[in-house]
Amino acid sequence: MYIAESELFKDVGTHTLEAISGQGEERTFNSGDVVFKEDDRAERFYVLGEGSVDLTMGREQLCFVVNRPGEVFGWSALVEPYKYRASAHCTTQCRLLEIPRDVIEKVGQDHPKDGITIFRNLAGIVTGKLRDSYRQRISDAEMAEEQAAPRAKVYGG
């Protein structure tokens, strides 16, 4: 049960994890397969078991690489307006646990403490991705600035 490795399910009760896992469907994708496309209706999210998935926006601009077992993606299924904001492409053969949104909604109703924990964890994941993206943008901008700056000539004396 690799959802136990996931940040999304950290500190969630064992009974709840078993219920979620039991409602998910394990799926295998080949390299090059599309898991979902940007702007598709988001009815399910995914937990990576093994493999690597690229998340891209717009004209195939790489946003994130999902490659750690337990990593969650497609979490647009958990927040309105329930549309994927990126496309997910497998770059290797992947084993994924596909979990329908209504499973998490039911957890929130049946086990409110675990439901709150899941959404608190989701907020942390989203914040971390935004922070990583911001750091990457700053790093890219600094590199571009360095490359554009004229080099000072150094003369020996």
Secondary structure as GFF3:
##gff-version 3
##sequence-region A 1 157
A	DSSP	three_ten_helix	2	5	.	.	.	ID=ss1
A	DSSP	three_ten_helix	7	9	.	.	.	ID=ss2
A	DSSP	alpha_helix	14	23	.	.	.	ID=ss3
A	DSSP	beta_strand	25	29	.	.	.	ID=ss4
A	DSSP	beta_strand	34	36	.	.	.	ID=ss5
A	DSSP	beta_strand	44	50	.	.	.	ID=ss6
A	DSSP	beta_strand	53	57	.	.	.	ID=ss7
A	DSSP	beta_strand	61	66	.	.	.	ID=ss8
A	DSSP	beta_strand	72	73	.	.	.	ID=ss9
A	DSSP	three_ten_helix	75	78	.	.	.	ID=ss10
A	DSSP	beta_strand	87	90	.	.	.	ID=ss11
A	DSSP	beta_strand	94	100	.	.	.	ID=ss12
A	DSSP	alpha_helix	101	110	.	.	.	ID=ss13
A	DSSP	alpha_helix	112	148	.	.	.	ID=ss14
###
